[in-house]
Amino acid sequence: MNSEKIATGYDGFDIYILTYPGDYHLSTMLVRSIQQVSPDISIMIIPGEGFDLDDHPFDIPILPIPTTGFWAEIGHQDRDFWAFQGPFETFLYLDADTLVVKPLDDLARRVSQQEGDFIYTHTTMDDEQWSRVIRNPAHPDYNSYRQAIADDMGRGPVTEFDPEHDFYANKTFNSGIWASRRFTIKEADFAALNRAERKFYREVLGQEDWTWKSSELFFRDQGRLNYLVHKLSIPLYPLAPEMI
């Protein structure tokens, strides 16, 4: 089920937080930090696995758990992808182990006014710097940049998974903090990737028992999100200077 679009707190921009029972202490602090600096921005909890809808410490809305389609199959950390089918037209996603220490109002205005599909991410370098190093094997940082792809995307044979995709063309971003628009990545995109990944596990890696915690190919939600954003040519923008 896709959550219906609803009126939200700040010009259509709001915040999702994925949390589990084991990190309630972190997510409650994150909620309070947002409410202190940007009280007009609505917050919604994405319930992680093990979340008890009838017994939790939050006094803010809980995202309804999808019950149909591929959205309902998504588990573990990849439930952050539920943000794409939630009620907020534009949104910021935050992992529970985050704190907000300054107002988000300027970011809210910038993201809510952005047209089309997009992803805002936290990055430490520009595209020109990345390309200059990754295209030059003689550069002293070349090996460390390639290792960064393995660390952030996945240490499995990703280039064998999709030989037509250049996994080294773009720097990676952290999936613990990003902003986007509803349905920028669609249910069909996630379902197609999941089918291809399961097939690769069976036919290439020789593993039948794939789970949402499997990381022999992609580094879970972070690898999958990076792959889909670049594969689908979704425009990227920086979260800085509001969030650094």
C-alpha positions as CSV (number, residue, x, y, z in Angstrom):
1,M,0.0,0.0,0.0
2,N,1.3,3.5,-0.8
3,S,0.7,6.1,1.9
4,E,-1.5,8.9,0.6
5,K,-0.1,12.3,0.3
6,I,-1.0,14.5,3.2
7,A,-0.7,18.1,4.3
8,T,2.6,18.5,6.1
9,G,4.4,20.9,8.3
10,Y,6.7,23.0,6.2
11,D,5.7,23.7,2.7
12,G,5.6,20.0,1.8
13,F,9.0,19.2,3.4
14,D,9.2,16.9,6.3
15,I,11.5,14.3,8.0
16,Y,11.6,10.5,8.2
17,I,13.6,8.6,10.8
18,L,14.1,4.8,10.7
19,T,14.3,3.3,14.1
20,Y,14.4,-0.1,15.9
21,P,13.7,-1.0,19.5
22,G,17.4,-1.2,20.1
23,D,18.0,2.5,19.1
24,Y,15.0,4.2,20.7
25,H,17.4,6.1,22.9
26,L,19.1,7.5,19.8
27,S,16.0,8.3,17.8
28,T,14.2,10.0,20.7
29,M,17.2,12.3,21.1
30,L,17.2,13.0,17.3
31,V,13.5,13.9,17.4
32,R,14.0,16.3,20.3
33,S,17.0,17.9,18.6
34,I,14.9,18.6,15.4
35,Q,11.9,19.9,17.4
36,Q,14.2,22.3,19.3
37,V,15.8,23.9,16.2
38,S,13.0,23.5,13.6
39,P,9.6,23.0,15.4
40,D,7.5,23.6,12.3
41,I,9.0,20.7,10.4
42,S,6.9,17.5,10.8
43,I,8.7,14.2,11.7
44,M,7.5,10.7,11.0
45,I,9.0,7.4,12.3
46,I,9.7,4.6,9.8
47,P,9.2,1.4,11.9
48,G,12.2,-0.9,11.7
49,E,11.9,-4.7,12.1
50,G,10.8,-5.5,15.7
51,F,9.0,-2.1,16.1
52,D,5.9,-2.6,18.2
53,L,3.2,-0.2,16.9
54,D,1.4,-0.5,20.2
55,D,4.3,0.0,22.5
56,H,6.9,2.7,21.6
57,P,8.1,6.0,23.1
58,F,7.2,8.3,20.3
59,D,4.4,11.0,20.3
60,I,4.8,11.7,16.6
61,P,3.2,9.8,13.6
62,I,4.4,6.3,12.6
63,L,4.6,5.5,8.9
64,P,2.0,2.8,8.1
65,I,3.7,-0.4,7.2
66,P,3.0,-1.3,3.6
67,T,1.0,-4.5,3.2
68,T,0.9,-5.0,-0.6
69,G,3.3,-5.0,-3.5
70,F,7.1,-5.0,-3.3
71,W,7.2,-2.3,-0.6
72,A,5.8,-4.9,1.8
73,E,8.7,-7.2,1.1
74,I,11.4,-4.8,2.0
75,G,13.2,-5.5,5.3
76,H,15.9,-4.5,7.7
77,Q,17.8,-1.3,6.9
78,D,16.3,-1.1,3.5
79,R,13.1,0.1,5.0
80,D,14.5,3.5,4.7
81,F,13.4,3.2,1.1
82,W,9.8,3.4,2.4
83,A,10.4,7.1,2.5
84,F,9.8,7.1,-1.3
85,Q,6.3,5.8,-0.9
86,G,5.4,7.8,2.2
87,P,3.0,10.8,2.5
88,F,5.6,13.6,2.3
89,E,6.1,15.2,-1.1
90,T,9.7,16.2,-0.3
91,F,11.6,14.9,2.7
92,L,14.9,14.5,4.6
93,Y,15.8,11.0,5.7
94,L,17.9,10.6,8.8
95,D,19.4,7.5,10.5
96,A,18.6,7.3,14.2
97,D,22.2,7.9,15.2
98,T,22.1,11.6,14.0
99,L,21.7,14.8,15.8
100,V,20.5,18.1,14.3
101,V,22.2,21.1,15.9
102,K,21.1,24.0,13.7
103,P,17.8,25.0,12.0
104,L,16.8,23.1,8.9
105,D,14.4,25.8,7.5
106,D,16.7,27.0,4.8
107,L,17.2,23.4,3.6
108,A,13.5,22.8,3.8
109,R,12.9,25.8,1.5
110,R,15.6,24.7,-0.9
111,V,14.5,21.1,-1.2
112,S,10.7,21.8,-1.3
113,Q,11.3,24.2,-4.2
114,Q,13.5,21.8,-6.2
115,E,11.7,20.6,-9.4
116,G,11.6,17.1,-10.8
117,D,13.3,14.0,-9.3
118,F,16.4,14.5,-7.2
119,I,18.6,13.4,-4.3
120,Y,20.4,15.7,-1.9
121,T,23.4,14.0,-0.3
122,H,26.3,14.8,2.0
123,T,29.6,14.7,0.2
124,T,33.2,15.7,1.0
125,M,34.4,16.4,-2.5
126,D,33.2,17.7,-5.8
127,D,32.8,15.7,-9.0
128,E,35.8,17.3,-10.7
129,Q,38.1,16.2,-7.9
130,W,36.7,12.7,-7.9
131,S,37.1,12.4,-11.7
132,R,40.6,13.8,-11.7
133,V,41.8,11.1,-9.3
134,I,39.7,8.0,-10.4
135,R,40.7,8.5,-14.1
136,N,44.4,8.6,-13.3
137,P,45.9,5.3,-12.1
138,A,49.2,7.2,-11.5
139,H,47.6,9.5,-9.0
140,P,48.8,8.8,-5.4
141,D,45.1,8.6,-4.2
142,Y,43.9,6.4,-7.0
143,N,43.9,3.1,-5.0
144,S,42.3,4.7,-1.9
145,Y,39.5,6.1,-4.1
146,R,38.8,2.7,-5.7
147,Q,38.8,1.2,-2.2
148,A,36.3,3.8,-1.1
149,I,33.9,2.4,-3.7
150,A,34.3,-1.1,-2.3
151,D,33.8,0.1,1.2
152,D,30.7,2.2,0.5
153,M,29.0,0.3,-2.4
154,G,29.9,-3.3,-1.6
155,R,32.9,-5.5,-1.6
156,G,31.3,-8.1,-3.8
157,P,31.8,-8.4,-7.6
158,V,29.6,-5.4,-8.4
159,T,31.2,-4.8,-11.8
160,E,30.3,-8.4,-12.7
161,F,26.7,-7.8,-11.5
162,D,26.3,-4.9,-14.0
163,P,29.2,-4.8,-16.5
164,E,27.5,-1.9,-18.4
165,H,27.5,0.4,-15.4
166,D,30.6,2.3,-14.4
167,F,30.7,1.9,-10.6
168,Y,33.8,4.2,-10.4
169,A,32.4,7.1,-12.4
170,N,30.8,8.7,-9.4
171,K,31.7,9.2,-5.8
172,T,29.5,7.5,-3.2
173,F,27.4,9.1,-0.6
174,N,26.2,8.0,2.9
175,S,22.7,6.5,3.0
176,G,22.3,7.7,6.6
177,I,21.3,11.2,5.5
178,W,19.7,12.3,2.2
179,A,16.8,14.2,0.9
180,S,14.5,13.5,-2.0
181,R,11.0,13.7,-3.6
182,R,8.3,11.1,-3.3
183,F,8.6,8.4,-5.9
184,T,11.9,9.6,-7.2
185,I,12.8,5.9,-7.1
186,K,9.8,3.8,-7.7
187,E,8.6,0.5,-6.4
188,A,9.3,-1.1,-9.8
189,D,12.9,0.1,-9.7
190,F,13.5,-1.6,-6.3
191,A,11.7,-4.8,-7.3
192,A,13.7,-5.1,-10.5
193,L,17.0,-4.6,-8.6
194,N,15.9,-7.2,-6.1
195,R,15.2,-9.8,-8.7
196,A,18.5,-9.2,-10.4
197,E,20.4,-9.4,-7.1
198,R,18.7,-12.6,-6.0
199,K,19.5,-14.1,-9.5
200,F,23.1,-13.0,-9.2
201,Y,23.4,-14.6,-5.7
202,R,22.0,-17.9,-7.1
203,E,23.7,-18.1,-10.4
204,V,27.1,-16.4,-9.8
205,L,27.7,-16.5,-6.0
206,G,26.1,-19.9,-5.6
207,Q,23.9,-18.8,-2.7
208,E,20.2,-19.6,-2.5
209,D,19.5,-18.0,0.9
210,W,19.5,-14.3,0.1
211,T,18.2,-12.0,2.9
212,W,17.9,-8.3,3.5
213,K,21.0,-8.6,5.7
214,S,23.1,-10.2,2.9
215,S,26.1,-8.1,2.0
216,E,28.2,-10.3,-0.3
217,L,27.4,-8.0,-3.2
218,F,26.0,-4.6,-2.2
219,F,26.7,-2.9,1.2
220,R,23.0,-3.3,1.9
221,D,20.8,-0.1,1.6
222,Q,23.8,2.2,1.0
223,G,25.1,0.2,-1.9
224,R,21.7,-0.2,-3.5
225,L,20.7,3.4,-3.1
226,N,24.0,4.6,-4.6
227,Y,23.6,2.1,-7.5
228,L,20.0,3.1,-8.3
229,V,20.6,6.8,-8.1
230,H,23.5,6.7,-10.6
231,K,22.0,3.9,-12.7
232,L,18.7,5.9,-13.1
233,S,20.7,9.2,-13.7
234,I,18.9,11.0,-10.8
235,P,20.3,14.5,-10.3
236,L,22.4,14.9,-7.2
237,Y,22.7,18.1,-5.1
238,P,24.6,18.9,-1.9
239,L,23.0,19.0,1.5
240,A,25.6,21.6,2.4
241,P,25.8,24.3,3.7
242,E,22.7,23.6,5.9
243,M,23.9,20.1,6.8
244,I,27.5,19.3,6.9
